């Protein structure tokens, strides 16, 4: 899982909807410190991205939580160096499994056109993201609200948000996975994959992105901005491999589909035989190895605020 989370960083970089990010930056313009809480923070890649892209306000308190102890430990190890590489001087302290950093831009970074954040306080911890007793001006839930039930997650988020607070939910899966070249089994396997998300997996749904577009207004939220953030992973040129380590992302997705569909086939064997699924996976992995496979996934980025 950690290799996948690291490898998908560049996929997310391309996918994130710039219009939604611009609106987020505009909404965060304020004099007082901004309290940011990230749910399901994974490897902690969002914070360095926001810092590098000049999207952080002047003073920020950033609290990131993930339920996976190994993943959050990797984030604790990596994040100071990531911030230093982006022009920050970092002081670090650790206690009882929680890592805290205080970062200030160094002299070189102060001259950067992307420099905005003059003081950044960061806390990383392992825990249940929906049981936090924190107050936030911004909650970030990247690739998170498709893994949990909205009727549980949204009340928890509402309880954490300060008056006028924001929810930024990028890379929320929205019900479409595709590969090229096509295979005769693709449509049936995609349907079974989504069936697993909807009926077998604990939490989340296959159409989470579009569901939020109706669920948030129904709970008296204002949808400030939304837009597509499709994942597209393709070889540089046919047979020349994939940029960065993005083949790891596709391999992980293929194995996830195989595992999910295998469970569904126990109850619905008419979808495909076990041998047909095995041949499909073998074909896709061979295409990936040869640098011939293209993978796409539909996602939505959403920025919203509860109405008073």
C-alpha positions in Angstrom: 0.0 0.0 0.0 2.8 2.4 0.8 4.4 1.9 -2.6 1.0 2.7 -4.2 0.5 5.8 -2.1 3.9 7.1 -3.0 3.6 6.3 -6.7 0.2 7.9 -7.2 1.5 11.3 -6.2 2.3 12.4 -9.7 -1.1 11.0 -10.9 -2.9 13.2 -8.4 -0.7 16.2 -9.3 -2.0 16.0 -12.9 -5.5 15.3 -11.9 -6.3 17.9 -9.3 -8.8 20.4 -10.6 -7.1 23.8 -10.8 -10.3 25.8 -10.8 -11.3 24.2 -7.5 -7.9 24.9 -6.1 -8.1 28.5 -7.1 -11.4 28.9 -5.3 -10.0 27.2 -2.3 -7.1 29.6 -2.2 -9.4 32.6 -2.5 -11.6 31.3 0.3 -8.6 30.9 2.7 -7.4 34.5 2.4 -7.5 35.8 6.0 -5.3 37.4 8.6 -5.7 34.9 11.5 -4.1 31.5 11.5 -5.9 28.9 9.5 -6.6 25.5 11.2 -6.4 22.7 8.6 -7.3 19.1 9.4 -6.6 16.4 6.8 -8.6 13.1 7.1 -7.0 10.0 5.7 -3.7 11.8 5.1 -1.9 8.7 3.9 1.8 9.4 3.2 1.3 13.1 3.8 1.7 14.2 0.2 -1.0 16.9 0.2 0.8 19.4 2.5 4.1 19.5 0.6 2.0 19.9 -2.6 0.1 22.9 -1.2 3.3 24.4 0.0 5.1 24.0 -3.3 2.1 25.4 -5.3 1.9 28.4 -3.0 -1.6 27.6 -1.8 -1.1 27.9 2.0 -2.2 31.0 3.9 0.3 33.0 5.9 -0.1 31.1 9.2 -1.3 27.5 9.3 -1.9 24.8 11.9 -2.1 21.5 10.0 -3.3 18.3 11.7 -3.1 15.2 9.6 -4.6 11.8 10.7 -4.6 8.3 9.2 -5.8 5.0 10.6 -2.8 3.1 9.2 0.1 3.2 11.6 2.8 2.2 9.1 1.6 4.8 6.6 1.6 7.7 9.1 5.0 6.6 10.4 6.3 6.9 6.8 4.7 10.4 6.6 6.4 11.4 9.9 9.7 10.3 8.6 9.4 11.9 5.2 7.6 15.2 5.8 10.4 17.3 7.4 12.7 16.6 4.4 9.8 17.3 2.0 9.3 20.7 3.6 13.0 21.5 3.7 13.2 20.7 0.0 10.5 23.3 -0.5 12.4 26.0 1.3 11.4 25.6 5.0 13.5 25.3 8.1 11.9 22.6 10.3 12.0 21.9 14.0 10.6 18.6 15.1 9.4 17.0 18.3 7.9 13.5 18.9 5.8 12.2 21.7 3.6 9.0 22.2 3.3 8.3 18.4 2.5 11.8 17.4 5.0 13.9 15.4 4.9 17.7 15.6 6.8 20.1 13.3 7.2 23.8 13.2 8.3 25.2 9.9 9.4 28.7 8.7 10.5 29.6 5.3 14.2 30.1 5.0 15.8 33.2 3.5 15.9 31.7 0.0 12.2 30.7 0.2 11.2 34.2 1.3 12.3 35.4 -2.2 10.2 32.8 -4.0 7.1 34.0 -5.8 5.2 31.0 -4.3 6.1 31.9 -0.7 3.0 32.5 1.4 3.2 30.6 4.7 5.4 32.3 7.3 4.6 29.8 10.1 3.5 26.2 9.6 2.7 24.0 12.6 2.2 20.4 11.7 0.9 17.4 13.7 0.7 13.9 12.3 -1.0 11.1 14.2 -2.5 7.7 13.8 -6.2 7.5 14.7 -9.8 7.4 13.6 -10.3 10.4 11.3 -14.1 10.6 12.1 -13.6 10.6 15.9 -11.4 13.6 16.2 -12.2 16.3 18.7 -10.7 19.2 16.8 -12.0 22.5 15.3 -11.0 23.2 11.7 -11.3 26.1 9.3 -10.6 23.7 6.5 -11.0 19.9 6.3 -9.2 18.1 3.5 -10.5 14.7 2.6 -8.6 13.6 -0.5 -9.6 10.2 -1.9 -11.4 9.6 1.4 -15.1 10.2 1.0 -15.5 7.3 -1.5 -14.2 5.0 1.3 -16.6 5.9 4.1 -20.4 6.3 4.3 -21.5 9.9 3.7 -24.2 9.7 6.4 -21.5 8.9 8.9 -18.7 11.1 7.5 -20.6 14.3 6.9 -22.0 14.7 10.5 -18.5 14.1 11.8 -17.1 16.7 9.5 -19.8 19.2 10.4 -19.0 18.8 14.1 -15.4 19.7 13.4 -15.8 22.7 11.2 -15.8 26.2 12.7 -18.3 28.7 11.5 -17.6 29.4 7.9 -15.4 26.4 7.6 -14.7 24.6 4.3 -14.6 21.0 3.1 -12.2 20.3 0.3 -12.7 16.7 -1.1 -10.5 16.1 -4.1 -10.0 12.8 -6.0 -13.4 11.4 -4.9 -14.1 8.4 -7.1 -17.1 8.8 -9.4 -18.0 5.5 -10.9 -15.9 4.9 -14.0 -12.8 2.8 -14.5 -11.4 2.1 -17.9 -8.5 0.5 -19.8 -7.2 0.6 -23.3 -6.9 -1.4 -25.4 -10.4 -2.8 -24.6 -11.0 -6.3 -23.5 -14.4 -8.1 -24.0 -14.6 -8.6 -20.2 -14.0 -5.0 -19.3 -17.6 -3.9 -18.9 -18.7 -6.9 -16.8 -15.7 -6.7 -14.6 -16.2 -3.0 -14.0 -19.8 -3.6 -13.0 -18.7 -6.3 -10.6 -15.9 -4.0 -9.2 -18.5 -1.3 -8.5 -20.9 -3.9 -7.0 -18.1 -4.8 -4.6 -17.7 -1.2 -3.6 -21.5 -0.8 -3.1 -22.4 -4.1 -1.4 -19.3 -5.9 -0.1 -16.8 -3.4 1.1 -17.3 -1.8 4.4 -18.0 1.9 3.7 -18.1 4.0 0.6 -19.8 3.7 -2.7 -18.8 3.6 -6.4 -20.6 6.9 -7.3 -19.4 8.8 -4.3 -18.5 12.0 -6.2 -21.8 12.6 -7.8 -23.6 11.4 -4.6 -21.9 14.2 -2.7 -23.2 16.8 -5.2 -26.7 16.0 -4.0 -26.0 14.8 -0.4 -24.2 18.1 0.6 -27.0 20.5 -0.5 -29.5 18.1 1.1 -27.7 18.7 4.4 -27.7 22.5 3.9 -24.3 22.9 2.4 -23.2 25.5 -0.2 -21.4 23.9 -3.1 -18.8 26.5 -3.8 -17.0 24.8 -6.7 -16.7 21.3 -8.2 -14.9 19.8 -11.2 -13.5 16.7 -12.7 -10.1 15.3 -11.6 -9.7 12.2 -13.8 -6.8 9.9 -13.3 -5.0 9.1 -16.6 -2.0 6.8 -16.6 -0.4 6.1 -19.9 3.0 5.2 -21.2 5.3 8.0 -22.5 5.2 6.3 -25.9 4.2 2.8 -26.8 6.7 0.4 -25.3 8.7 3.1 -23.5 7.3 2.6 -20.0 5.5 4.9 -17.7 6.5 8.3 -16.1 7.9 8.2 -12.6 6.6 5.0 -10.8 3.1 5.2 -12.2 3.1 1.6 -13.3 2.9 0.7 -9.6 -0.4 2.6 -9.5 -1.9 0.6 -12.3 -0.6 -2.7 -11.0 -2.2 -2.0 -7.6 -5.5 -1.1 -9.3 -5.5 -4.3 -11.4 -4.8 -6.4 -8.3 -7.6 -4.6 -6.4 -10.1 -5.2 -9.2 -9.0 -8.9 -9.3 -9.6 -9.3 -5.6 -12.9 -7.5 -5.5 -14.3 -9.3 -8.5 -13.2 -12.7 -7.2 -15.4 -12.1 -4.1 -18.4 -11.1 -6.2 -18.0 -14.2 -8.5 -18.7 -16.4 -5.5 -22.2 -15.1 -5.5 -22.6 -14.3 -9.2 -20.6 -16.9 -11.2 -22.4 -16.0 -14.4 -20.3 -12.7 -14.6 -17.2 -14.7 -15.6 -15.3 -17.9 -14.8 -12.3 -17.8 -12.5 -10.2 -18.7 -15.5 -11.6 -15.9 -17.5 -10.7 -13.4 -14.7 -7.3 -14.9 -14.4 -6.6 -14.6 -18.2 -7.9 -10.9 -18.1 -5.5 -10.1 -15.3 -2.6 -11.9 -17.1 -3.3 -9.9 -20.2 -3.4 -6.6 -18.4 -0.2 -7.2 -16.4 1.5 -8.2 -19.6 0.4 -5.1 -21.4 1.5 -3.0 -18.4 4.9 -4.7 -18.5 5.3 -3.9 -22.2 4.2 -0.3 -21.7 1.0 -0.7 -23.7 -1.8 -0.2 -21.2 -3.7 3.0 -20.5 -5.7 3.3 -17.3 -8.4 6.0 -16.5 -10.6 6.6 -13.5 -13.3 9.3 -13.1 -13.0 11.5 -10.0 -14.5 14.7 -8.7 -13.0 17.5 -6.7 -15.5 19.3 -4.4 -15.3 22.5 -2.3 -18.2 23.2 0.0 -19.3 25.0 3.1 -22.1 24.4 5.6 -24.7 27.2 5.5 -25.3 28.9 8.8 
